[in-house]
C-alpha cells in the first residue's frame, strides 16, 4: 500500500538545482536509503517528503492519517525543554522500560538536562531517541549513526531491521545501508536515480551504468569522427537526406557528454620519517579520578594502519590527544622521533567566519601553499571532490560537511608524516570517504583512526587498539569485522579474558550487546528472514583463526624476508675467502640454523594461509 507519493518535485538553492521533475513513491514497510555528496540536497529532499518544507515545484501527498517521525541532523538547542520533555512530544506517557532501552541505546544517561546543555552530538542523539520512541508509520532518520559507538550502531541496526513501518534513511555508513534498506536513491548533481537492493548491489549497478556511459560516449565520438569527415568532403547540403544526416550530427554534438570523474593519485611524499617514529611506554590516563586505560605499550612502524574501537567515554580521544602531545599522560611516557610531524584531524570545531574565503582560511591555518607532493590547495581540494573555484568562495556558503572537508584539507596541507583521525566519518558523505580511503592508500606514514564506521575501518586498518572492559588496551591483528565475529566466539573470549563485559554493557537493553544476539533471527537488506534456528542443519564450520595466529601470519612475511637476507649475507661471507676458521665455523653453523628456521617459517606460513582460506570460503 502506497503511503507517500511525490510528483514532479523541484528545488533550487541559489543558482544550484538540487533536483527537478522527481517522482517517487513509498509503500508501507518499505526501507529506502538516500545517498549523495554533501550539499547536493539529501536533507532538503527528506524534509520535503516529511512535509517540513515546501518544494519549488511539484507536490507530496501523504496517506490520510500517516504518522511521521523525523530525526533532525541539527536540532535546536532549546533552553525551555528538558530531554524528558523533548522525547515525549505532547507530554505523552511512555513505558519506563521502553524509554530506558532507547536512551541507553543512544547513550543518554540523564533525562532532566535542558537541551541547551547538550553538545551537537548530544542533540542528535536526543533527536534520534525522540524518533525511535514515536509510534510512527514512517521513520525518517538523517545520519543516525553519527556520535554512536559500535554497540549502539549494531543495536540500532537490529532495531531498524525489525521495524515494521516504512523507513527513509540518510547515512554514510555503508554496512548499515547494506543490512537495512531494500533500495537506494542517489542524489547527484541535480538528478535523482533509484537503485533496487542494498549498497553492494548499488555499487554493482552503478559500475554497470558507468560502463554503459563510457561505451556510449566512445560510440558517439567514433560516429562524430566519421560523420564530420563526410561533412567536410561534401558540398553545401541541399537534399533531404543530407539535411537529415546533418541533423543527426548536430543532435549527437549537443548530447549530455559523459565525463569520467578525475581520479587524482597523491604520491604521498610527505615529510621524511626517520627510523624512530613514536614509542609509547607504560601509558596511563584518567579523567576526573576515573581511570581510562593503563599499562599501554606500543612502537609505531612506518606504514602502520591502526583503528581504535571502544564505547563512548572509554578514553579513545584522550589517547589520541596524548599521542598528539596535546595532553600529558598521568603515567608513562611517549618518545617522538626527530622527524615526526603529526597531522591531527580532531572533532573540535574551528572558528570559520562566514565572510572569510576558503583561500584565506588556508593561509590562516597553514601559512604556506603546497604539501610534500607539490600539490596546491586547489589541487588537493579537487582530490577531495571540490571544484578548484571553491578556494574563492566564502566559508558561509559551504555546508557543514563541506566545512569538515576544508578542515581535513588544511590538516593535509601541513605535510604530516603521521596522521591521527578522530571520527573522520562523521559528517562526511560516501564519496568523500572513498576519496579519503584512496588518499590513505598512498600515505607512507602511520595512520591512527578512531571510527565506528565498520566499512571504513575494514578498508583502512590492518589492526586495532581495543579498549577492553578491564581498562587495558589490546592490540588486535585483524579487521573490525574479524573482531565482531571473534566476539561471538566463547573460545576467543576465554582465551583473551574478555568474558567480563563491564557495567556499561550490563546496563544496555537486551539485544544491545552483540553477544546476546548470536541466536536471534535477523533479516537481510532485502527484508528476507535469515534462518537462525539452532535445530536447523548447518555445515560444520572450518576451524577459525585466532588473534594470535592472525598476528603470527601478519609477521611471517617480514620474518621470511629477514631470514632470506641473512642467509644471502652469510653465503657471501662464507665465499669471501676468509681464513679465520673460528669465523667460518660460526657463520656455517648459523647458515644451517637460518635455513632450518626459514623452512619452518615457510611451512607455518602455508599452514596459516590454508586456515585463513578455508574459513573465508
BELMO-V989877 format. One record per residue. N is the residue number from 1. SS is DSSP state (h for helix, s for strand, l for the rest). Layout:
# BELMO-V989877
n: {N | N}
ss: {SS | SS}
This chain:
# BELMO-V989877
n: {1 | 2 | 3 | 4 | 5 | 6 | 7 | 8 | 9 | 10 | 11 | 12 | 13 | 14 | 15 | 16 | 17 | 18 | 19 | 20 | 21 | 22 | 23 | 24 | 25 | 26 | 27 | 28 | 29 | 30 | 31 | 32 | 33 | 34 | 35 | 36 | 37 | 38 | 39 | 40 | 41 | 42 | 43 | 44 | 45 | 46 | 47 | 48 | 49 | 50 | 51 | 52 | 53 | 54 | 55 | 56 | 57 | 58 | 59 | 60 | 61 | 62 | 63 | 64 | 65 | 66 | 67 | 68 | 69 | 70 | 71 | 72 | 73 | 74 | 75 | 76 | 77 | 78 | 79 | 80 | 81 | 82 | 83 | 84 | 85 | 86 | 87 | 88 | 89 | 90 | 91 | 92 | 93 | 94 | 95 | 96 | 97 | 98 | 99 | 100 | 101 | 102 | 103 | 104 | 105 | 106 | 107 | 108 | 109 | 110 | 111 | 112 | 113 | 114 | 115 | 116 | 117 | 118 | 119 | 120 | 121 | 122 | 123 | 124 | 125 | 126 | 127 | 128 | 129 | 130 | 131 | 132 | 133 | 134 | 135 | 136 | 137 | 138 | 139 | 140 | 141 | 142 | 143 | 144 | 145 | 146 | 147 | 148 | 149 | 150 | 151 | 152 | 153 | 154 | 155 | 156 | 157 | 158 | 159 | 160 | 161 | 162 | 163 | 164 | 165 | 166 | 167 | 168 | 169 | 170 | 171 | 172 | 173 | 174 | 175 | 176 | 177 | 178 | 179 | 180 | 181 | 182 | 183 | 184 | 185 | 186 | 187 | 188 | 189 | 190 | 191 | 192 | 193 | 194 | 195 | 196 | 197 | 198 | 199 | 200 | 201 | 202 | 203 | 204 | 205 | 206 | 207 | 208 | 209 | 210 | 211 | 212 | 213 | 214 | 215 | 216 | 217 | 218 | 219 | 220 | 221 | 222 | 223 | 224 | 225 | 226 | 227 | 228 | 229 | 230 | 231 | 232 | 233 | 234 | 235 | 236 | 237 | 238 | 239 | 240 | 241 | 242 | 243 | 244 | 245 | 246 | 247 | 248 | 249 | 250 | 251 | 252 | 253 | 254 | 255 | 256 | 257 | 258 | 259 | 260 | 261 | 262 | 263 | 264 | 265 | 266 | 267 | 268 | 269 | 270 | 271 | 272 | 273 | 274 | 275 | 276 | 277 | 278 | 279 | 280 | 281 | 282 | 283 | 284 | 285 | 286 | 287 | 288 | 289 | 290 | 291 | 292 | 293 | 294 | 295 | 296 | 297 | 298 | 299 | 300 | 301 | 302 | 303 | 304 | 305 | 306 | 307 | 308 | 309 | 310 | 311 | 312 | 313 | 314 | 315 | 316 | 317 | 318 | 319 | 320 | 321 | 322 | 323 | 324 | 325 | 326 | 327 | 328 | 329 | 330 | 331 | 332 | 333 | 334 | 335 | 336 | 337 | 338 | 339 | 340 | 341 | 342 | 343 | 344 | 345 | 346 | 347 | 348 | 349 | 350 | 351 | 352 | 353 | 354 | 355 | 356 | 357 | 358 | 359 | 360 | 361 | 362 | 363 | 364 | 365 | 366 | 367 | 368 | 369 | 370 | 371 | 372 | 373 | 374 | 375 | 376 | 377 | 378 | 379 | 380 | 381 | 382 | 383 | 384 | 385 | 386 | 387 | 388 | 389 | 390 | 391 | 392 | 393 | 394 | 395 | 396 | 397 | 398 | 399 | 400 | 401 | 402 | 403 | 404 | 405 | 406 | 407 | 408 | 409 | 410 | 411 | 412 | 413 | 414 | 415 | 416 | 417 | 418 | 419 | 420 | 421 | 422 | 423 | 424 | 425 | 426 | 427 | 428 | 429 | 430 | 431 | 432 | 433 | 434 | 435 | 436 | 437 | 438 | 439 | 440 | 441 | 442 | 443 | 444 | 445 | 446 | 447 | 448 | 449 | 450 | 451 | 452 | 453 | 454 | 455 | 456 | 457 | 458 | 459 | 460 | 461 | 462 | 463 | 464 | 465 | 466 | 467 | 468 | 469 | 470 | 471 | 472 | 473 | 474 | 475 | 476 | 477 | 478 | 479 | 480 | 481 | 482 | 483 | 484 | 485 | 486 | 487 | 488 | 489 | 490 | 491 | 492 | 493 | 494 | 495 | 496 | 497 | 498 | 499 | 500 | 501 | 502 | 503 | 504 | 505 | 506 | 507 | 508 | 509 | 510 | 511 | 512 | 513 | 514 | 515 | 516 | 517 | 518 | 519 | 520 | 521 | 522 | 523 | 524 | 525 | 526 | 527 | 528 | 529 | 530 | 531 | 532 | 533 | 534 | 535 | 536 | 537 | 538 | 539 | 540 | 541 | 542 | 543 | 544 | 545 | 546 | 547 | 548 | 549 | 550 | 551 | 552 | 553 | 554 | 555 | 556 | 557 | 558 | 559 | 560 | 561 | 562 | 563 | 564 | 565 | 566 | 567 | 568 | 569 | 570 | 571 | 572 | 573 | 574 | 575 | 576 | 577 | 578 | 579 | 580 | 581 | 582 | 583 | 584 | 585 | 586 | 587 | 588 | 589 | 590 | 591 | 592 | 593 | 594 | 595 | 596 | 597 | 598 | 599 | 600 | 601 | 602 | 603 | 604 | 605 | 606 | 607 | 608 | 609 | 610 | 611 | 612 | 613 | 614 | 615 | 616 | 617}
ss: {l | s | s | s | s | s | s | s | s | s | s | s | s | l | l | s | s | s | s | s | s | s | s | s | s | s | s | l | l | l | s | s | s | s | s | s | l | l | l | l | l | h | h | h | h | h | h | h | h | h | l | l | l | l | l | l | s | s | s | s | s | s | l | l | l | l | l | s | s | s | s | l | l | l | l | l | l | l | l | l | l | s | h | h | h | h | l | l | h | h | h | l | l | l | l | h | h | h | h | h | h | h | h | h | h | h | l | l | l | l | l | l | l | s | h | h | h | l | l | h | h | h | h | h | h | h | h | h | h | h | h | h | h | l | l | l | l | s | s | s | s | s | l | l | l | l | l | l | l | h | h | h | h | h | h | h | h | h | h | h | h | h | l | l | l | s | s | s | s | s | l | l | l | h | h | h | h | h | h | h | l | l | s | s | s | s | s | s | l | s | s | s | s | s | s | s | l | l | h | h | h | h | h | h | h | h | h | h | h | h | h | h | h | h | h | h | h | h | h | h | h | h | h | h | h | h | h | h | h | h | h | h | h | l | l | l | l | l | l | h | h | h | h | h | h | h | h | h | h | h | h | h | h | l | l | l | l | l | l | l | l | l | l | l | l | l | l | l | l | l | l | l | l | l | l | l | l | s | s | s | s | s | s | s | s | s | s | l | l | s | s | s | s | s | s | s | s | s | s | l | l | l | l | l | s | s | s | s | s | l | l | l | l | l | l | h | h | h | h | h | h | h | h | l | l | l | l | l | l | l | s | s | s | s | s | s | l | l | l | l | l | s | s | s | s | l | l | l | l | l | l | l | l | l | l | l | s | h | h | h | h | h | h | h | h | l | l | l | l | s | l | l | l | l | l | s | h | h | h | h | h | h | h | l | l | l | l | h | h | h | h | h | l | s | h | h | h | l | l | h | h | h | h | h | h | h | h | h | h | h | h | h | l | l | l | l | l | s | s | s | s | s | l | l | l | l | l | l | l | h | h | h | h | h | h | h | h | h | h | h | h | h | l | l | l | s | s | s | s | s | l | l | l | h | h | h | h | h | h | h | l | l | s | s | s | s | s | l | l | l | l | l | s | s | s | s | s | l | l | h | h | h | h | h | h | h | l | l | l | h | h | h | h | h | h | l | l | l | l | l | l | l | h | h | h | h | l | l | l | l | l | l | l | h | h | h | h | l | l | l | l | s | s | l | l | l | l | l | s | s | l | l | l | l | l | l | l | l | l | l | l | l | l | l | l | l | h | h | h | h | h | h | h | h | h | h | h | h | h | h | h | h | h | h | h | h | h | h | h | h | h | h | h | h | l | l | l | l | l | l | h | h | h | h | h | h | h | h | h | h | h | h | h | h | h | h | h | h | h | h | h | h | h | h | h | h | h | h | h | h | h | h | h | h | h | h | l}
